[in-house]
Amino acid sequence: MCETIQIRDAKGHIGQKVRLRGWLRNKRSGKNLHFLIVRDGSGELQCVAAGGSLPADTMGLCERMGIETSLEVCGELSADGRAPGGVELQVSQIGVLQLVTDYPITKKEHGTEFLMENRHLWLRSSKQIAIMRVRDEVEKAWADFFYDRGFVRVDTPIFTPNAVEGTTTLFDVDYHGDKAYLSQTGQLYNEATAAALGRVYCFGPTFRAEKSKTRRHLLEFWMLEMEAAFFDHEDNMRFQEELILDTVRAVLENCEAELETLERGTEKLKAIEAPFPRMHYRDAVKLINDKMPGRGEEFEYGSDFGAPEETFLGEQFESPVFITNFPAHTKAFYMKRDPDDPETVLASDLLGPEGYGELIGGSQREDDLEVILERVKEFKLPEEAFQWYFDLRRYGSVPHSGFGMGLERTLTWLCGVPHIRETIAFPRMLHHMYP
């Protein structure tokens, strides 16, 4: 009787007869011999089907099996340093659940459009599996990080009656006759729950309707957002450093095989250390205008950094870099002004190294009711929609800070992939919503 195991546990069963259930990843055949690479989601294993020990009909079945045939294999596990993973299975029995001979994704080069149209199948490739495993590890690391530091996860609404930063880049929906929006952030709700629980975070999908087709944009993505009472701007940045270092450590320790599959060199990840460099927005603008290659016209003070500027700034440092003190008129109404530089806000964008762009955006929040009222008017936002938010400043207001961290952008950097679309199972992009 064969014990059914997962491939990841194979090394613990050497010398035993086992059963594997999975899919045919690849096949190499010789004279009266087939090397079957089988995957089951937990790993891959080489299974050797030899004609001298198997009946002719079984060998014929092996001959006909194509990539992604689903099958069940029984045999004895043995150690073999030449085999992938150092273990292989000597096949004694094979059962085919579904014979596949025309799998559309072959070893030949496929275009991006073809792969995106077949994303449901492309996910089965080794690199895409590796990215999803790194994603899983990062999500676990984040949950452990916040739990260990006394934060409470509080899930925030996806339907919201108001927009935090205006409505021009939001998806609106009919909410039984009222207009609602798909949330671009849980931050305002985090501020409310932080007043109840002290330190909170949320993690979930967010939506932005920007008509952008860059390699860094998705219309639906996952965001980690934290809010902490009695945190000032400096506390906030130090906490972000700690989170980044912990995330990198978890991936390096637990995803070595995945990073190797992705051909992601780890030297630069291992070299990251705190404190991260910090650069005032004014200095960043000067550096762009003085040193950024290929610039035509001068970058205007008060403009938002685009992908080229973020790439250039990030490439100047080996660790992530904080860009601080943005002009107040360029940032959201809820950001607190810097008392030492009142034309700017106590906010920062954390840019990834190696040119991977913004990873985190955070700020100290304005905790004064009169100031927040003025800011809402200045931004021409509907005051009636924010009455509950004003209550947070009326009843027990305290200094507090928070940030938002995009999961997919973080994964793009950690995995070293060129486009964000590969970091989520089913990406939603401009003019792309299939499958």
C-alpha positions in Angstrom: 0.0 0.0 0.0 1.4 3.4 -1.0 1.2 6.3 1.3 0.1 9.5 -0.4 2.5 12.4 0.2 3.3 15.8 -1.1 6.5 16.3 -3.0 7.8 18.8 -0.5 7.9 15.9 2.1 9.7 13.5 -0.3 13.1 13.6 1.5 11.5 12.3 4.6 10.3 9.2 2.8 13.5 7.9 1.1 13.4 4.1 0.8 9.6 4.0 1.0 6.9 3.4 -1.5 4.7 6.4 -1.9 1.9 7.9 -4.1 2.1 11.3 -5.7 -0.7 13.2 -7.3 0.0 16.1 -9.7 0.7 17.3 -13.2 3.3 16.5 -15.7 5.7 19.5 -15.8 8.2 18.1 -18.4 9.3 14.9 -19.9 12.6 13.6 -21.3 12.6 10.2 -23.1 15.3 7.8 -24.1 15.4 4.3 -25.3 12.8 2.4 -23.2 13.1 5.1 -20.5 11.1 8.2 -19.5 12.1 10.9 -17.0 8.8 12.5 -15.9 9.0 15.8 -14.0 5.9 15.9 -11.8 4.7 18.9 -9.9 1.9 19.0 -7.3 1.9 22.6 -6.1 4.3 21.9 -3.2 7.3 21.1 -5.4 8.6 19.1 -8.3 10.0 15.5 -8.5 11.7 13.4 -11.1 9.9 10.1 -11.7 11.8 7.4 -13.7 9.7 5.1 -15.8 11.9 2.2 -17.0 10.7 -0.3 -19.6 12.5 -3.2 -17.9 10.2 -3.0 -14.9 7.0 -1.6 -16.3 4.5 -3.2 -18.7 4.3 -2.1 -22.4 1.0 -0.4 -22.0 2.3 1.8 -19.1 5.3 2.8 -21.2 3.0 3.5 -24.1 1.0 5.8 -21.8 4.1 7.6 -20.8 4.9 8.1 -24.5 1.5 9.7 -25.1 1.4 12.0 -22.1 1.9 15.7 -22.8 2.7 18.6 -20.5 0.0 19.2 -17.9 -1.4 15.7 -18.0 -2.9 15.1 -14.6 -1.7 11.8 -13.1 -1.1 9.6 -10.1 2.3 7.9 -9.7 3.3 5.2 -7.3 6.9 4.0 -6.7 9.9 3.9 -4.3 11.8 7.1 -3.4 15.6 7.1 -3.6 18.3 9.6 -3.1 20.0 10.7 -6.3 22.2 13.8 -6.4 21.7 14.1 -10.1 18.0 14.5 -9.8 16.3 17.9 -9.1 16.1 18.2 -5.4 18.3 15.2 -4.8 15.4 12.7 -4.8 13.7 10.7 -7.5 10.9 8.1 -7.7 11.3 4.7 -9.4 7.9 4.3 -11.0 6.0 1.1 -10.3 2.5 2.3 -11.4 1.0 5.2 -13.2 -2.7 6.3 -13.5 -3.7 9.1 -15.8 -6.6 11.3 -14.6 -6.7 13.4 -17.8 -4.5 12.9 -20.8 -3.3 16.2 -22.3 -1.6 16.4 -25.6 -2.3 20.0 -26.8 -1.4 22.3 -23.9 -1.3 25.8 -25.5 1.7 27.1 -23.6 4.8 25.4 -25.0 8.5 25.8 -24.6 8.6 28.2 -27.5 8.7 31.9 -26.9 5.2 33.4 -26.4 4.2 37.1 -26.6 3.0 39.0 -23.5 -0.6 39.4 -24.9 -0.9 35.6 -25.5 0.3 34.9 -22.0 -2.0 37.5 -20.4 -5.0 36.0 -22.4 -3.9 32.6 -21.0 -3.1 33.9 -17.5 -5.1 31.1 -15.9 -2.6 28.6 -17.5 0.5 30.8 -17.4 0.2 30.7 -13.6 1.4 27.1 -13.7 4.8 28.0 -15.0 7.7 27.7 -12.6 8.5 31.4 -12.4 4.8 32.4 -11.8 4.5 29.8 -9.1 7.7 31.2 -7.5 6.2 34.7 -7.5 3.0 33.5 -5.9 5.0 31.7 -3.2 7.0 34.8 -2.4 3.7 36.7 -2.3 2.3 34.2 0.3 5.5 34.6 2.4 5.3 38.4 2.4 1.7 38.3 3.4 2.5 35.9 6.3 5.5 38.0 7.3 3.4 41.2 7.5 0.7 39.5 9.6 3.3 38.2 12.0 5.1 41.6 12.1 2.1 43.5 13.2 0.8 40.8 15.5 4.1 40.7 17.3 4.0 44.5 17.8 0.5 44.6 19.3 -1.3 45.9 16.3 -4.9 44.8 15.6 -6.1 44.0 12.1 -9.4 45.8 11.4 -10.9 45.4 7.9 -12.2 48.5 6.3 -15.0 49.0 3.8 -14.6 48.6 0.1 -17.7 50.7 -0.6 -17.2 54.3 0.5 -19.5 57.4 0.3 -16.6 59.8 -0.2 -13.2 60.0 -1.8 -10.1 60.7 0.3 -8.2 62.5 -2.5 -10.9 63.5 -4.9 -13.0 61.4 -7.3 -11.2 61.7 -10.6 -9.3 58.4 -10.3 -12.0 56.3 -8.5 -14.5 53.8 -9.8 -18.0 54.9 -8.9 -20.9 52.5 -8.4 -24.7 52.7 -8.0 -25.4 52.0 -4.3 -29.2 51.6 -4.4 -29.6 55.0 -5.9 -26.8 56.7 -4.2 -23.3 57.2 -5.6 -20.6 55.3 -3.9 -16.9 54.6 -4.8 -14.7 51.6 -4.7 -12.1 52.4 -2.0 -8.7 53.6 -2.9 -7.6 53.5 0.8 -8.8 52.4 4.2 -6.8 55.1 5.9 -9.6 57.4 7.2 -11.3 54.3 8.7 -8.0 53.3 10.2 -7.8 56.6 11.9 -11.2 55.9 13.6 -10.2 52.4 14.7 -6.8 53.6 16.0 -8.7 56.0 18.3 -10.3 52.8 19.7 -7.5 50.3 19.6 -4.3 52.4 19.6 -2.5 50.6 16.8 -4.3 49.1 13.9 -3.7 48.0 10.3 -5.8 46.8 7.4 -4.9 44.7 4.4 -7.1 44.3 1.3 -7.9 45.2 -2.3 -7.9 48.8 -3.3 -9.1 50.3 -6.6 -7.9 53.3 -8.7 -9.2 54.2 -12.1 -6.1 55.9 -13.4 -5.8 55.5 -17.2 -2.2 54.5 -17.0 -0.4 51.6 -18.8 3.0 51.8 -17.1 4.8 48.8 -15.7 4.0 49.9 -12.2 0.2 50.4 -12.4 -2.7 48.1 -11.7 -6.4 49.1 -11.4 -6.9 46.6 -8.5 -4.1 46.0 -6.1 -3.6 45.0 -2.4 -2.5 47.5 0.1 -1.2 47.2 3.6 -2.1 50.3 5.7 -1.3 51.0 9.3 -2.3 53.8 11.7 -0.8 54.3 15.2 -1.9 56.8 17.9 0.9 58.8 19.4 3.2 58.1 16.5 4.9 61.2 15.0 6.5 61.4 11.6 9.9 60.2 12.8 8.2 57.2 14.6 6.4 56.4 11.3 9.6 56.3 9.2 11.5 54.2 11.7 8.6 51.8 11.8 8.7 51.5 8.0 12.4 50.8 8.1 11.7 48.0 10.5 8.9 46.5 8.4 11.0 46.6 5.2 14.0 44.9 6.9 11.8 42.2 8.4 10.1 41.6 5.0 13.4 41.2 3.2 14.7 38.9 5.9 11.7 36.7 5.7 12.0 36.4 1.9 15.7 35.7 2.0 15.3 33.0 4.7 12.2 31.2 3.4 12.2 31.8 -0.3 15.7 30.8 -1.4 14.5 28.3 -4.0 11.9 30.7 -5.4 14.5 33.5 -5.8 16.8 31.1 -7.5 14.0 30.1 -9.9 13.4 33.8 -10.6 17.1 34.4 -11.1 16.9 37.1 -8.6 20.3 38.0 -7.3 20.2 38.4 -3.5 23.4 40.4 -2.9 21.6 43.8 -3.1 18.8 42.6 -0.8 21.2 41.4 1.8 23.1 44.7 1.7 20.1 46.8 2.8 20.4 48.3 6.3 18.8 51.0 8.4 18.6 53.9 8.8 17.5 54.5 5.2 18.8 57.7 3.5 16.4 60.7 3.6 16.2 63.5 1.1 14.1 66.6 1.2 11.8 67.1 -1.8 13.7 70.3 -2.7 17.0 68.4 -2.8 15.4 65.7 -4.8 14.2 68.2 -7.4 17.7 69.8 -7.5 19.3 66.4 -8.0 16.9 65.5 -10.8 17.6 68.8 -12.6 21.4 68.6 -12.1 22.1 64.9 -12.7 19.3 63.0 -14.3 20.5 62.0 -17.7 18.4 62.7 -20.8 16.3 65.4 -19.3 15.0 68.1 -21.6 13.1 70.8 -19.8 13.6 71.5 -16.1 11.6 69.5 -13.6 9.3 72.0 -12.0 9.2 72.4 -8.2 5.8 71.3 -6.9 5.3 68.6 -9.6 4.7 65.0 -8.7 7.5 62.6 -9.5 6.7 60.3 -12.4 8.2 56.9 -13.0 11.4 58.2 -14.6 12.1 60.5 -11.7 11.4 57.8 -9.1 13.6 55.4 -11.0 16.4 57.8 -11.1 16.2 58.8 -7.4 16.0 55.1 -6.3 19.0 54.2 -8.4 21.2 56.6 -6.5 21.0 54.5 -3.3 21.7 50.9 -2.2 18.8 51.0 0.3 15.3 52.4 0.0 15.3 56.2 0.3 12.8 58.5 2.0 11.7 61.6 0.0 10.3 64.0 2.6 8.6 67.4 3.0 6.6 67.6 -0.2 4.9 70.9 -0.9 1.6 71.0 1.0 -0.5 71.8 -2.0 0.7 68.6 -3.8 -0.4 66.2 -1.0 -3.6 65.1 0.6 -5.7 67.4 2.9 -5.1 65.2 6.0 -1.3 65.6 6.1 0.1 67.7 8.9 2.3 70.7 7.9 5.9 70.7 9.2 6.0 73.5 11.9 9.7 74.1 10.9 8.9 74.3 7.2 5.2 75.2 7.0 5.0 75.2 3.2 5.6 71.5 3.3 4.0 68.5 5.0 5.3 65.8 7.4 5.1 63.2 4.8 7.4 60.8 3.0 7.5 58.5 0.0 9.8 55.5 0.3 11.3 54.7 -3.0 12.7 51.2 -3.6 16.4 50.7 -4.7 17.4 49.5 -8.1 14.8 51.9 -9.7 11.6 50.1 -8.5 9.7 53.2 -7.6 7.5 54.1 -4.7 6.9 51.3 -2.2 5.3 53.2 0.7 3.6 56.6 1.2 3.0 57.9 4.7 2.6 60.9 6.8 1.7 62.4 10.2 -2.0 63.2 10.1 -3.4 66.7 10.9 -4.9 66.3 14.4 -6.2 69.9 14.8 -10.0 70.3 14.0 -9.7 73.9 12.8 -6.8 73.1 10.5 -8.5 70.1 9.0 -11.7 72.1 8.3 -9.6 74.6 6.4 -7.9 72.0 4.4 -11.1 70.3 3.4 -12.4 73.7 2.1 -9.1 74.4 0.4 -9.4 71.1 -1.5 -13.1 71.8 -2.3 -14.2 68.5 -0.7 -17.8 68.0 0.5 -17.8 68.8 4.2 -21.0 66.9 4.9 -19.3 63.6 3.8 -16.5 64.1 6.4 -18.5 65.0 9.5 -17.7 61.6 11.1 -14.0 62.2 10.3 -14.1 65.6 11.9 -15.5 63.9 15.1 -12.2 62.2 15.4 -10.7 65.7 16.0 -13.5 66.8 18.2 -13.4 64.0 20.7 -10.0 63.0 22.1 -7.7 64.0 19.2 -4.1 62.9 19.5 -1.0 63.0 17.3 -1.1 60.0 15.0 0.6 58.7 11.8 0.3 56.0 9.2 1.2 54.7 5.8 0.1 52.6 2.9 2.4 49.9 1.3 1.5 48.3 -2.0 2.0 44.6 -2.0 2.4 44.2 -5.7 5.0 47.0 -6.0 6.9 45.4 -3.1 6.9 42.0 -4.8 8.0 43.5 -8.1 11.1 44.7 -6.3 11.7 41.6 -4.1 11.3 39.2 -7.1 13.2 41.4 -9.5 10.4 41.1 -12.2 10.1 43.8 -14.9 6.3 44.4 -14.7 3.9 44.5 -11.9 1.3 42.4 -13.8 3.2 39.2 -12.8 2.9 39.8 -9.0 -0.9 39.2 -8.8 -2.7 36.1 -10.0 -5.2 37.9 -12.2 -4.1 41.5 -12.9 -6.6 44.2 -13.7 -5.1 46.8 -16.0 -6.3 49.4 -18.5 -8.4 47.6 -21.1 -7.5 44.2 -19.6 -10.0 42.3 -17.5 -9.8 38.7 -18.9 -9.6 36.1 -17.5 
